[in-house]
Amino acid sequence: MSEPDRLRVMIVQENAIAGDLEANSRMALAALDLGAEAGADLVVLPEMFLSGYPLGDLAVRPAFLRDCRAAIEALAKATKAGGPALAIGAPADASDEPADGADGDEAHAYNALMLLQDGAIRACFKKHDRPNSGVFDEKRLFREGPAPGPIEIAGCRIGFPIGEDISGADVAETLEESGAELLIVPAAMPYARGQHDRRIQHAIARVIETGLPLIQLNTIGGQDDLVFDGGSFALNPGGQLAAQLPFFDRHVCTLDIERAEDGWRIMPSELATTPGETALDYRAMVEALRDYVGKSGFERVLLGLSGGIDSSIVATLAVDALGAANVSCVWLPSRYSSIQSERDAAEQARLLGVQLDTVPIEIPVAAVETSLSPLFAGLAPDLTEENIQSRLRGLILMALSNKFGKLLLTTGNKSEAAVGYATIYGDMNGAYNPIKDLYKTRVFECCRWRNAEHHPWMRGPAGAVIPLNVLQKPPSAELRPDQRDEDSLPPYPVLDRILQMLIEEERSTAEIVAAGFEREVVMQVQELVYRSEYKRFQSAPGVKLTPRALSRDRRYPLVNRWRDRS
């Protein structure tokens, strides 16, 4: 084991599965074995690793908390005298504790970190600052933990703030004042564009305030509409980066922390590069899709391939996540489908190496129109007939999904979802949408990036995998002759910027107009956003990429007559 003035800590970026206590325990035991081989004093796993995260109302189920406690006790027995301690996040049952009137007192559990050592549970650290905005709901689900204190391991007094505990100064300062010499932060912080920079800024602030070195460990992997990106790091006093782990990868890092005259210092270790914004978005979509499919018990996926850019990027993401053999595409032509779109769909399938089947929809469309003709007599064709086409495509794709056990992917981007430019029970059909939080202009960016980039985590082929014509032709749903998206919507660069200001930035109408946009267009977009809330409520889940995804981040009434007319 380590010298008295040296502490060896192994941090483990791993991918937990919500509710799978057996699998998560096996990963914890494997990490403990690695720590013993490396001579570590302490092995640390992320926040809520045993149970998976987020848990939602699993956190209030007494039977689930009972099983978590049994799993922790079994893990504790696996730690050996003289071997490494194990720090692992898990819910801690609070049902036997009296209520004291604090916010969240009705909750049955704490978000906790269990310290297991020498065959027993040595300590339980309870999260103090519970996030309760955006995707987080911790004040309803977890009790507030008491002000924490440090614990001594191999001669070093370690404080364990949990996740959001370092977003403010209180917890870290309390630990420093009570004698902590090192801060280790197990976290489960989901990916969003720019989020890693914010984590670093919070950590640097705590390091400067306390004068203590800090290690932050983040989990990885997809869970429902979130994906966790890893990117764990270590900082020395003054904010100097001592270690940076890779993003999204399973990774183990052994850190040596030595005592100097002016306190403990983390020895320089690996410094992984930080990918660019588009690269991170693309990787987030791939990992989230892979985990959603696999953790749901599926192996194969299915999608409609239209020859348009949205279905092209979804097919590419699916191949990169699952491999071409596990991706099936269907071309569903109508009387309005162009020869060029058919060629583009075929070329897209060829470049990716995926199966492409053709199921024409003209006969079922005609049958439905004939059935409805007595009721529609004397009425001009309109959006109704367009939606019949989309809904029949959705029906066919769902039938194929059911028959062959392939999870159906839907392909609508955030721009379309925001303004309701999608057919409920039609092209919105599906179990998962990889690009739900990706604006149309960013779809183009990701396509160009993927054509120029290839990385080992991609299971698809290298080179330009999205046809040039798909990137160049005007977007169209092809539900009527010569249809273009811009017949119904502002140009996508204009639409997307207005949507960003309305949704992510929550700007007023007056502010958006002052930024240079026509008032009539802004009012049109706002009306479409509010009027489409019911569609988004029924839409498939998709991974969060922005600080304000159209799901748990943004909750508006489905029936809402207020409009910003400033």
JOMO-V36988 format. One record per run of one state. SS is the DSSP state (helix for helix, strand for strand, loop for the rest). FROM is the first residue (numbers start at 1). TO is the last residue. If there is no record, write none. Layout:
ss=SS from=FROM to=TO
ss=SS from=FROM to=TO
//
This chain:
ss=loop from=1 to=5
ss=strand from=6 to=13
ss=loop from=14 to=20
ss=helix from=21 to=37
ss=loop from=38 to=41
ss=strand from=42 to=44
ss=loop from=45 to=55
ss=helix from=56 to=60
ss=loop from=61 to=61
ss=helix from=62 to=78
ss=loop from=79 to=84
ss=strand from=85 to=93
ss=loop from=94 to=108
ss=strand from=109 to=117
ss=loop from=118 to=119
ss=strand from=120 to=126
ss=loop from=127 to=137
ss=helix from=138 to=141
ss=strand from=142 to=142
ss=loop from=143 to=150
ss=strand from=151 to=153
ss=loop from=154 to=155
ss=strand from=156 to=159
ss=loop from=160 to=161
ss=strand from=162 to=162
ss=helix from=163 to=166
ss=loop from=167 to=169
ss=helix from=170 to=177
ss=loop from=178 to=181
ss=strand from=182 to=187
ss=loop from=188 to=189
ss=strand from=190 to=190
ss=loop from=191 to=194
ss=helix from=195 to=210
ss=loop from=211 to=212
ss=strand from=213 to=218
ss=loop from=219 to=219
ss=strand from=220 to=223
ss=loop from=224 to=225
ss=strand from=226 to=230
ss=loop from=231 to=232
ss=strand from=233 to=236
ss=loop from=237 to=239
ss=strand from=240 to=244
ss=loop from=245 to=246
ss=strand from=247 to=247
ss=loop from=248 to=250
ss=strand from=251 to=260
ss=loop from=261 to=262
ss=strand from=263 to=266
ss=loop from=267 to=270
ss=strand from=271 to=271
ss=loop from=272 to=276
ss=helix from=277 to=295
ss=loop from=296 to=300
ss=strand from=301 to=304
ss=loop from=305 to=308
ss=helix from=309 to=322
ss=loop from=323 to=323
ss=helix from=324 to=326
ss=strand from=327 to=331
ss=loop from=332 to=338
ss=helix from=339 to=352
ss=loop from=353 to=354
ss=strand from=355 to=358
ss=loop from=359 to=361
ss=helix from=362 to=376
ss=loop from=377 to=382
ss=helix from=383 to=404
ss=loop from=405 to=406
ss=strand from=407 to=409
ss=loop from=410 to=413
ss=helix from=414 to=419
ss=loop from=420 to=431
ss=strand from=432 to=432
ss=loop from=433 to=439
ss=helix from=440 to=452
ss=loop from=453 to=467
ss=helix from=468 to=472
ss=loop from=473 to=484
ss=helix from=485 to=487
ss=loop from=488 to=491
ss=helix from=492 to=504
ss=loop from=505 to=508
ss=helix from=509 to=514
ss=loop from=515 to=518
ss=helix from=519 to=531
ss=loop from=532 to=532
ss=helix from=533 to=537
ss=loop from=538 to=540
ss=strand from=541 to=541
ss=loop from=542 to=566
//
